[in-house]
């Protein structure tokens, strides 16, 4: 899955300025997604996001809106096996 996302990034004309890799804990995720706390899917979201590594990145591209839209629509077509 990560290689698929990475290959999409490399072919999308995005310039990856920097990126990291870490395991997000429940406290950080609850703070990050605080506006979603009352939604019924919130516990599953926190469980899923804490189940594996998170790869935050800063990207740069001249056509950021169209490129981001393209990546989002491509991501919707990637089949992900979510165990919850």
Secondary structure by P-SEA (a helix, b strand, c coil): caaaaaaaaaaccccccccbbbbbcaaaaaaaacccccccaaaaaaaaaacbbbbbbbbbbcaaaaaaaaaaaaaaaccccccc
